[in-house]
Amino acid sequence: MEPGASGNGERAAQGRSGGWRRGFLGLGANLGDREAQLRAALDLLAGDDLRIEGVAGLWETEPVGLREQPWFLNTVAEVATRLEPEALLRRALAVERALGRVRTVRWGPRTIDVDLLWLEGVVRSGAELTLPHPRMAERAFVLAPLAELAPGLRLPGGRTAREGAEALRAAPGAPVVRRLRPPGWYPGNVVRPAPPAL
């Protein structure tokens, strides 16, 4: 069964029982070596309290908002984390700073962008953090990779990620979103055997 479908409840329940939550992060970059920046961000996000469970393909996307800038390279990562939402946000912002992100112009170019999209069992609205991400269902650069990774995930409003991606793709004047590489480009996607017990 596909990720994000209703049959995934057993996996989610197992995650909750161990203090782990399933989540999705959106990543994008349009300055420097874009793929290297995305790889570095995923490496820095991971730790004892956050596992990278899967990564969508690489999608090149037309800029939104401020058009006069390089095109973005985007992906979505599925994670399992023990971090509380605010701590996960701090981790994401720390990764952006470590990779040289400087916030000057809204929707402007950036070395890296890490957005919290969805976190299992978390619905909140605040000045610093709103979950699920309030604009994820409007963004083709989020939904194209998200639909590839978790097509059955329910978005705000009730559509699945796949349905949302298809609707945006069919909309008049839809921004260009094209897949450059399939899943598997990030080595963290490889399931490695556990080390032998000592």
MARDOTI-191703 format. One line per field, with one value per residue: x, y, z of N, C-alpha, C in turn; residue number from 1. Coordinates in steps of 0.1 Angstrom, whole numbers, plus 5000, padded with zeros to 4 digits. Example, Ala and Ser with C-alpha at 12.3 -4.5 7.8 and 13.67 -1.06 7.14 Angstrom:
n.X: c(5132_5128) .
n.Y: c(4943_4978) .
n.Z: c(5078_5071) .
ca.X: c(5123_5137) .
ca.Y: c(4955_4989) .
ca.Z: c(5078_5071) .
c.X: c(5132_5129) .
c.Y: c(4967_5000) .
c.Z: c(5078_5079) .
n: c(1_2) .
This chain:
n.X: c(5008_5004_5026_5012_4986_4955_4961_4984_4984_4992_5020_5023_5012_5030_5052_5044_5042_5067_5076_5081_5074_5059_5068_5069_5091_5098_5122_5143_5164_5182_5206_5241_5256_5230_5219_5239_5236_5211_5216_5234_5218_5199_5217_5225_5202_5195_5198_5202_5177_5162_5153_5159_5136_5128_5132_5120_5122_5143_5131_5128_5119_5099_5105_5084_5065_5088_5100_5124_5149_5172_5160_5145_5156_5139_5127_5111_5113_5106_5103_5112_5107_5117_5115_5099_5075_5084_5111_5119_5115_5134_5157_5155_5159_5184_5199_5195_5209_5235_5241_5244_5222_5206_5182_5167_5151_5117_5105_5128_5161_5178_5203_5194_5163_5142_5113_5087_5063_5042_5033_5028_4998_4998_4983_4983_4983_5003_5024_5050_5050_5029_5010_4993_5014_5004_5002_5008_4992_4988_5011_5029_5056_5059_5039_5043_5068_5059_5037_5048_5062_5044_5016_4990_4987_4967_4958_4953_4920_4912_4919_4940_4976_4984_4960_4959_4983_4978_4956_4968_4986_4970_4958_4951_4978_4997_5027_5059_5070_5093_5105_5138_5154_5149_5135_5161_5184_5195_5217_5208_5184_5189_5184_5202_5217_5213_5239_5259_5250_5269) .
n.Y: c(4988_5023_5050_5071_5063_5051_5026_5028_5032_5014_5015_5042_5042_5025_5042_5063_5050_5046_5072_5085_5105_5107_5127_5154_5172_5201_5209_5233_5249_5275_5287_5285_5252_5234_5208_5197_5214_5206_5179_5183_5196_5176_5158_5172_5176_5151_5129_5115_5119_5123_5107_5102_5089_5086_5101_5122_5125_5148_5179_5204_5238_5265_5299_5313_5341_5361_5365_5370_5354_5326_5293_5269_5240_5214_5192_5167_5154_5125_5120_5105_5115_5124_5149_5178_5200_5227_5224_5210_5229_5248_5232_5231_5258_5262_5246_5259_5283_5273_5265_5289_5305_5337_5358_5382_5393_5387_5357_5355_5346_5317_5299_5276_5262_5251_5237_5230_5208_5189_5172_5143_5140_5167_5198_5231_5267_5294_5323_5317_5292_5272_5243_5218_5230_5261_5269_5247_5232_5249_5250_5240_5232_5220_5200_5183_5167_5157_5142_5122_5109_5104_5098_5094_5110_5131_5164_5198_5207_5183_5170_5144_5142_5135_5141_5169_5177_5170_5187_5212_5210_5210_5235_5267_5286_5274_5270_5260_5227_5203_5170_5162_5141_5108_5093_5081_5094_5105_5092_5085_5073_5046_5015_5005_4976_4969_4974_4947_4934_4941) .
n.Z: c(5000_4993_5007_5032_5028_5042_5053_5065_5092_5112_5111_5119_5144_5157_5157_5173_5198_5206_5210_5187_5159_5127_5099_5074_5055_5035_5011_4995_4971_4954_4948_4942_4942_4939_4943_4960_4982_4991_4997_5018_5037_5044_5055_5077_5091_5101_5130_5163_5172_5149_5120_5086_5066_5040_5007_4983_4946_4927_4919_4895_4897_4888_4899_4924_4932_4934_4904_4889_4893_4899_4889_4911_4929_4942_4969_4989_5022_5040_5075_5106_5139_5172_5182_5195_5180_5180_5186_5163_5144_5152_5147_5119_5112_5122_5105_5080_5086_5090_5065_5052_5047_5042_5052_5033_5012_5007_4994_4980_4965_4978_4996_5009_5019_5044_5052_5075_5069_5076_5105_5123_5140_5149_5150_5147_5152_5151_5158_5152_5141_5121_5117_5099_5072_5062_5034_5019_5002_4980_4966_4939_4939_4962_4963_4941_4946_4971_4965_4951_4971_4992_4982_4992_5014_5034_5028_5042_5038_5027_5003_4988_4986_4960_4945_4950_4937_4911_4905_4907_4887_4865_4865_4851_4839_4855_4874_4861_4867_4869_4869_4877_4886_4898_4929_4951_4946_4969_4992_5017_5014_5011_5027_5053_5068_5103_5127_5141_5173_5202) .
ca.X: c(5000_5013_5027_5002_4973_4949_4967_4997_4981_5000_5033_5022_5010_5043_5061_5039_5044_5081_5079_5085_5063_5061_5066_5074_5098_5101_5135_5146_5176_5184_5219_5252_5253_5217_5218_5248_5230_5200_5222_5240_5207_5194_5227_5226_5189_5195_5205_5196_5163_5155_5157_5154_5129_5127_5134_5114_5131_5147_5122_5132_5106_5099_5103_5071_5065_5098_5103_5137_5159_5174_5151_5148_5156_5131_5124_5104_5118_5098_5112_5106_5114_5112_5116_5087_5074_5092_5125_5121_5116_5148_5167_5155_5165_5199_5205_5196_5220_5248_5244_5246_5210_5205_5169_5167_5139_5107_5105_5141_5170_5184_5211_5186_5151_5137_5100_5080_5050_5032_5038_5018_4991_5000_4976_4985_4985_5010_5032_5062_5048_5016_5011_5001_5019_4991_5002_5014_4982_4988_5025_5033_5069_5058_5030_5049_5076_5052_5028_5057_5067_5033_5005_4977_4987_4956_4961_4943_4910_4907_4925_4953_4988_4983_4949_4963_4993_4971_4948_4977_4992_4959_4953_4956_4990_5004_5041_5066_5076_5097_5114_5151_5160_5139_5140_5173_5195_5200_5221_5200_5173_5193_5182_5214_5215_5217_5252_5257_5250_5281) .
ca.Y: c(5000_5035_5058_5081_5058_5047_5014_5032_5035_5005_5021_5055_5038_5020_5054_5071_5043_5048_5086_5090_5110_5108_5141_5157_5185_5205_5215_5239_5257_5280_5293_5276_5238_5232_5194_5196_5220_5197_5167_5188_5199_5163_5152_5180_5174_5138_5127_5104_5122_5125_5098_5104_5077_5086_5114_5122_5129_5162_5186_5218_5245_5279_5307_5318_5354_5369_5357_5373_5347_5313_5283_5261_5225_5210_5178_5165_5143_5119_5118_5101_5123_5125_5163_5185_5208_5239_5220_5207_5242_5253_5224_5235_5271_5261_5240_5270_5292_5266_5265_5302_5313_5350_5363_5396_5396_5377_5349_5358_5335_5312_5287_5264_5265_5239_5240_5219_5207_5181_5164_5134_5144_5181_5208_5243_5279_5304_5334_5312_5279_5267_5230_5216_5242_5267_5271_5236_5228_5258_5251_5228_5227_5211_5188_5173_5157_5151_5132_5111_5102_5100_5102_5093_5119_5141_5178_5206_5208_5170_5163_5138_5149_5132_5149_5183_5179_5169_5199_5223_5209_5213_5249_5277_5294_5267_5271_5248_5218_5191_5161_5160_5128_5100_5090_5073_5103_5108_5079_5082_5064_5032_5009_4998_4967_4973_4969_4936_4937_4937) .
ca.Z: c(5000_4992_5019_5034_5027_5055_5058_5072_5106_5120_5112_5126_5158_5163_5159_5185_5210_5209_5211_5174_5150_5113_5094_5061_5054_5022_5010_4982_4969_4940_4947_4943_4938_4945_4948_4971_4993_4996_5004_5031_5046_5048_5064_5090_5098_5107_5142_5171_5174_5137_5110_5073_5062_5025_5001_4969_4936_4926_4910_4892_4897_4884_4911_4928_4939_4928_4892_4884_4901_4893_4892_4924_4930_4954_4972_5002_5030_5051_5086_5119_5149_5186_5185_5196_5168_5181_5185_5149_5137_5155_5139_5105_5110_5124_5092_5071_5090_5088_5050_5046_5043_5048_5048_5030_5004_5008_4982_4972_4963_4990_4995_5013_5026_5050_5057_5082_5061_5083_5116_5127_5152_5153_5144_5155_5145_5160_5152_5147_5135_5118_5111_5087_5066_5056_5020_5011_4992_4969_4960_4931_4942_4974_4961_4931_4953_4982_4959_4947_4983_5000_4974_4999_5026_5034_5029_5046_5028_5024_4991_4990_4980_4946_4940_4950_4927_4898_4904_4905_4873_4855_4867_4841_4843_4865_4872_4856_4877_4862_4877_4871_4891_4906_4942_4951_4944_4982_4998_5029_5010_5012_5040_5057_5079_5116_5131_5150_5187_5209) .
c.X: c(5009_5014_5016_4988_4968_4956_4980_4996_4989_5014_5033_5020_5022_5052_5057_5043_5058_5085_5083_5073_5068_5059_5072_5079_5100_5114_5137_5158_5177_5197_5230_5249_5241_5215_5227_5242_5218_5205_5227_5229_5202_5204_5227_5213_5189_5203_5198_5181_5155_5161_5151_5149_5128_5128_5128_5125_5135_5138_5127_5119_5109_5097_5089_5073_5075_5104_5118_5148_5161_5162_5155_5149_5150_5130_5116_5110_5108_5107_5104_5114_5108_5112_5101_5087_5084_5107_5128_5123_5130_5159_5167_5161_5180_5206_5206_5207_5234_5251_5243_5233_5209_5191_5169_5154_5130_5106_5118_5149_5175_5192_5203_5174_5146_5124_5094_5066_5039_5039_5027_5011_4992_4992_4977_4987_4991_5018_5044_5060_5033_5017_4997_5004_5007_4991_5007_5005_4982_5001_5028_5047_5070_5050_5036_5058_5068_5043_5036_5061_5055_5020_4991_4977_4976_4961_4950_4932_4904_4912_4937_4964_4987_4972_4953_4973_4987_4963_4957_4983_4982_4954_4959_4968_4998_5019_5047_5072_5080_5107_5127_5157_5149_5144_5152_5185_5202_5204_5214_5188_5176_5191_5195_5211_5220_5231_5250_5258_5264_5279) .
c.Y: c(5012_5042_5068_5076_5053_5035_5016_5034_5027_5011_5034_5052_5033_5032_5061_5063_5044_5062_5092_5094_5110_5122_5142_5171_5188_5212_5221_5247_5263_5288_5283_5262_5233_5218_5192_5202_5212_5185_5171_5190_5186_5157_5159_5178_5161_5137_5116_5107_5125_5115_5102_5090_5075_5100_5112_5125_5143_5168_5200_5226_5260_5288_5312_5331_5363_5361_5359_5367_5333_5303_5274_5247_5222_5195_5178_5153_5138_5116_5111_5108_5122_5140_5169_5195_5220_5236_5216_5219_5248_5245_5229_5248_5271_5255_5251_5279_5285_5265_5278_5310_5326_5355_5378_5400_5384_5370_5350_5345_5330_5300_5274_5270_5252_5243_5228_5219_5200_5173_5156_5139_5158_5190_5220_5255_5289_5314_5327_5299_5275_5253_5224_5230_5249_5269_5259_5231_5237_5258_5238_5223_5219_5198_5178_5163_5150_5140_5120_5102_5097_5104_5102_5102_5130_5155_5186_5209_5194_5162_5155_5146_5147_5141_5164_5186_5179_5182_5211_5223_5212_5227_5258_5285_5287_5268_5258_5240_5206_5183_5159_5146_5121_5098_5080_5081_5106_5094_5075_5073_5049_5027_5001_4988_4972_4967_4957_4940_4933_4929) .
c.Z: c(5000_5005_5020_5033_5041_5061_5065_5087_5115_5122_5121_5141_5165_5166_5171_5198_5215_5211_5198_5166_5136_5108_5080_5061_5039_5022_4996_4983_4955_4939_4949_4937_4945_4951_4960_4983_4999_5003_5018_5041_5052_5058_5078_5098_5106_5120_5150_5173_5161_5126_5097_5068_5047_5020_4986_4959_4936_4915_4908_4891_4894_4897_4912_4935_4932_4916_4887_4893_4895_4897_4904_4921_4943_4956_4985_5009_5040_5063_5097_5130_5163_5191_5186_5184_5168_5180_5171_5141_5140_5148_5125_5103_5113_5112_5082_5074_5087_5073_5043_5042_5050_5043_5046_5023_5005_4994_4974_4972_4977_4987_4999_5020_5031_5057_5064_5075_5069_5093_5122_5140_5157_5144_5153_5147_5154_5152_5145_5139_5133_5111_5110_5081_5059_5041_5012_5000_4979_4961_4952_4934_4955_4970_4951_4938_4964_4977_4955_4959_4991_4993_4982_5011_5024_5037_5036_5035_5023_5012_4996_4983_4964_4939_4939_4939_4913_4895_4901_4891_4862_4855_4856_4847_4854_4863_4867_4867_4870_4870_4870_4874_4899_4920_4941_4949_4958_4988_5010_5026_5011_5026_5043_5068_5093_5120_5141_5164_5193_5222) .
n: c(1_2_3_4_5_6_7_8_9_10_11_12_13_14_15_16_17_18_19_20_21_22_23_24_25_26_27_28_29_30_31_32_33_34_35_36_37_38_39_40_41_42_43_44_45_46_47_48_49_50_51_52_53_54_55_56_57_58_59_60_61_62_63_64_65_66_67_68_69_70_71_72_73_74_75_76_77_78_79_80_81_82_83_84_85_86_87_88_89_90_91_92_93_94_95_96_97_98_99_100_101_102_103_104_105_106_107_108_109_110_111_112_113_114_115_116_117_118_119_120_121_122_123_124_125_126_127_128_129_130_131_132_133_134_135_136_137_138_139_140_141_142_143_144_145_146_147_148_149_150_151_152_153_154_155_156_157_158_159_160_161_162_163_164_165_166_167_168_169_170_171_172_173_174_175_176_177_178_179_180_181_182_183_184_185_186_187_188_189_190_191_192_193_194_195_196_197_198) .
